[in-house]
Amino acid sequence: MSSLFESLKDSLRGSVLKDEPMAAHTSWRVGGPADLFILPADRQDVLTALRLLKAAQCPWLPVGSGSNLLVRDGGIRGAVLNLSNLRQLQFLANGLVVAEAGLPVTRLIRLCVEKGLQGLEALAGIPGSLGGAVAMNAGAGGQEMSEVVTEVVLATATGEIRRPGGDLQFAYRRCELPPQSLLVEVSLSMTTADPQELQRIYRERIAHRRQAHAVGGANAGSVFKNPAGVQAWKLIDQAGLRGATVGGAKVSERHTNFIVNTGKARATDILSLIERIKETVRASQGVDLEPEVKIIGSDELPARDERI
Ligand SMILES: Cc1cc2nc3c(=O)[nH]c(=O)nc-3n(C[C@H](O)[C@H](O)[C@H](O)COP(=O)(O)OP(=O)(O)OC[C@H]3O[C@@H](n4cnc5c(N)ncnc54)[C@H](O)[C@@H]3O)c2cc1C
């Protein structure tokens, strides 16, 4: 597999890292190494990487800003593709916005608000990349990505494909992407509105987040989805878990649906705390909580000669 590393390095204009600690790429600051961490320079590089990975039968997955990810301590066998170099953004006529998937959502929303384009201002302050926001159907304050995504471009080992947004079957914090594909471009349909009113909402949302999310440590936002008709934080609070800890992982005192890395947490601490929350809430309130965060990777790091 070192020949795969060499051919990726020789063929791509972007960078390829080996044994890259995922803790450096997740907002929880935990996670073992990815065998390969690929940062394509552009869309052509993405296609080249996918073709080489397919030829080598190497598994891969896209990771954006890692703000909704729990990577296990054994890390990721195979390759991670990170599109943070893909940040092109175009404002076209009639409120159409076309952006590459590595664009930070905070930047996208700030520029839309400045231009008087309405549709995502309630999401102001959500961390992450545009690709991650679409994949997760990120939402806040009554708005969701699904409401503005009209078309996406997906990269596959055989080329790019264009799909209408409706094909993604958006639902609460999820969507369906074709297997072995990743988002490289997103088209958004925004409506025009009074920029001053948008600025007011934007500032209000940022201020709200600063206050509600000041949890004092690395985190991944809401850990659990809200079950129908009830808020997950309330169930966790009522189960008496405010401030509960496992190792370096702690249920936030300020926002009980957040788990904070108090400094030295390992992924296994966070996973154990997630299990404890699920069991306690099920036992005390009869509700099954489903994680909103994506949990990926292996528990154990295999011996070096068994790794890619
Ligand atoms: C403090 C804080 C507050 C948050 N508040 C909110 C909130 O209010 N609402 C909300 O919805 N979320 C919230 N989140 C969660 C998170 O910010 C969003 O889910 C965000 O959209 C994830 O983007 P990302 O780039 O970090 O994705 P990642 O965490 O890197 O990945 C998430 C998923 O998307 C997939 N993915 C990433 N990029 C691509 C791509 N190019 N193509 C295909 N799949 C891809 C990954 O494989 C993974 O399955 C919050 C997180 C934090 C830390």
PDBQT file of the ligand as one rigid body, heavy atoms in Angstrom, charges set to zero:
ROOT
HETATM    1  C1  LIG A 401     -20.435  24.137  18.523  1.00  0.00    +0.000 C 
HETATM    2  C2  LIG A 401     -21.199  23.380  17.459  1.00  0.00    +0.000 A 
HETATM    3  C3  LIG A 401     -22.488  23.780  17.145  1.00  0.00    +0.000 A 
HETATM    4  C4  LIG A 401     -23.216  23.075  16.156  1.00  0.00    +0.000 A 
HETATM    5  N1  LIG A 401     -24.480  23.501  15.875  1.00  0.00    +0.000 NA
HETATM    6  C5  LIG A 401     -25.193  22.867  14.917  1.00  0.00    +0.000 A 
HETATM    7  C6  LIG A 401     -26.527  23.282  14.595  1.00  0.00    +0.000 A 
HETATM    8  O1  LIG A 401     -27.062  24.245  15.140  1.00  0.00    +0.000 OA
HETATM    9  N2  LIG A 401     -27.193  22.583  13.633  1.00  0.00    +0.000 N 
HETATM   10  C7  LIG A 401     -26.631  21.532  12.970  1.00  0.00    +0.000 A 
HETATM   11  O2  LIG A 401     -27.289  20.956  12.085  1.00  0.00    +0.000 OA
HETATM   12  N3  LIG A 401     -25.380  21.109  13.261  1.00  0.00    +0.000 NA
HETATM   13  C8  LIG A 401     -24.651  21.751  14.218  1.00  0.00    +0.000 A 
HETATM   14  N4  LIG A 401     -23.386  21.326  14.526  1.00  0.00    +0.000 N 
HETATM   15  C9  LIG A 401     -22.848  20.122  13.858  1.00  0.00    +0.000 C 
HETATM   16  C10 LIG A 401     -21.961  20.409  12.619  1.00  0.00    +0.000 C 
HETATM   17  O3  LIG A 401     -21.392  21.690  12.707  1.00  0.00    +0.000 OA
HETATM   18  C11 LIG A 401     -22.735  20.279  11.324  1.00  0.00    +0.000 C 
HETATM   19  O4  LIG A 401     -23.279  19.001  11.183  1.00  0.00    +0.000 OA
HETATM   20  C12 LIG A 401     -21.826  20.577  10.111  1.00  0.00    +0.000 C 
HETATM   21  O5  LIG A 401     -22.642  20.841   9.017  1.00  0.00    +0.000 OA
HETATM   22  C13 LIG A 401     -20.869  19.427   9.777  1.00  0.00    +0.000 C 
HETATM   23  O6  LIG A 401     -19.965  19.870   8.781  1.00  0.00    +0.000 OA
HETATM   24  P1  LIG A 401     -18.455  19.329   8.731  1.00  0.00    +0.000 P 
HETATM   25  O7  LIG A 401     -17.812  19.890   7.531  1.00  0.00    +0.000 OA
HETATM   26  O8  LIG A 401     -17.768  19.597  10.028  1.00  0.00    +0.000 OA
HETATM   27  O9  LIG A 401     -18.723  17.790   8.525  1.00  0.00    +0.000 OA
HETATM   28  P2  LIG A 401     -17.953  16.534   9.192  1.00  0.00    +0.000 P 
HETATM   29  O10 LIG A 401     -18.209  16.551  10.671  1.00  0.00    +0.000 OA
HETATM   30  O11 LIG A 401     -16.540  16.540   8.755  1.00  0.00    +0.000 OA
HETATM   31  O12 LIG A 401     -18.718  15.339   8.532  1.00  0.00    +0.000 OA
HETATM   32  C14 LIG A 401     -20.072  15.077   8.831  1.00  0.00    +0.000 C 
HETATM   33  C15 LIG A 401     -20.604  14.050   7.819  1.00  0.00    +0.000 C 
HETATM   34  O13 LIG A 401     -20.625  14.656   6.538  1.00  0.00    +0.000 OA
HETATM   35  C16 LIG A 401     -19.913  13.854   5.609  1.00  0.00    +0.000 C 
HETATM   36  N5  LIG A 401     -19.265  14.756   4.643  1.00  0.00    +0.000 N 
HETATM   37  C17 LIG A 401     -18.422  15.781   4.891  1.00  0.00    +0.000 A 
HETATM   38  N6  LIG A 401     -18.041  16.362   3.756  1.00  0.00    +0.000 NA
HETATM   39  C18 LIG A 401     -18.652  15.692   2.748  1.00  0.00    +0.000 A 
HETATM   40  C19 LIG A 401     -18.644  15.803   1.334  1.00  0.00    +0.000 A 
HETATM   41  N7  LIG A 401     -17.916  16.733   0.698  1.00  0.00    +0.000 N 
HETATM   42  N8  LIG A 401     -19.381  14.933   0.614  1.00  0.00    +0.000 NA
HETATM   43  C20 LIG A 401     -20.114  13.986   1.226  1.00  0.00    +0.000 A 
HETATM   44  N9  LIG A 401     -20.175  13.814   2.562  1.00  0.00    +0.000 NA
HETATM   45  C21 LIG A 401     -19.446  14.663   3.311  1.00  0.00    +0.000 A 
HETATM   46  C22 LIG A 401     -18.893  13.086   6.439  1.00  0.00    +0.000 C 
HETATM   47  O14 LIG A 401     -18.486  11.895   5.786  1.00  0.00    +0.000 OA
HETATM   48  C23 LIG A 401     -19.714  12.817   7.694  1.00  0.00    +0.000 C 
HETATM   49  O15 LIG A 401     -20.540  11.700   7.509  1.00  0.00    +0.000 OA
HETATM   50  C24 LIG A 401     -22.628  21.989  15.494  1.00  0.00    +0.000 A 
HETATM   51  C25 LIG A 401     -21.320  21.598  15.811  1.00  0.00    +0.000 A 
HETATM   52  C26 LIG A 401     -20.609  22.290  16.777  1.00  0.00    +0.000 A 
HETATM   53  C27 LIG A 401     -19.191  21.882  17.097  1.00  0.00    +0.000 C 
ENDROOT
TORSDOF 0
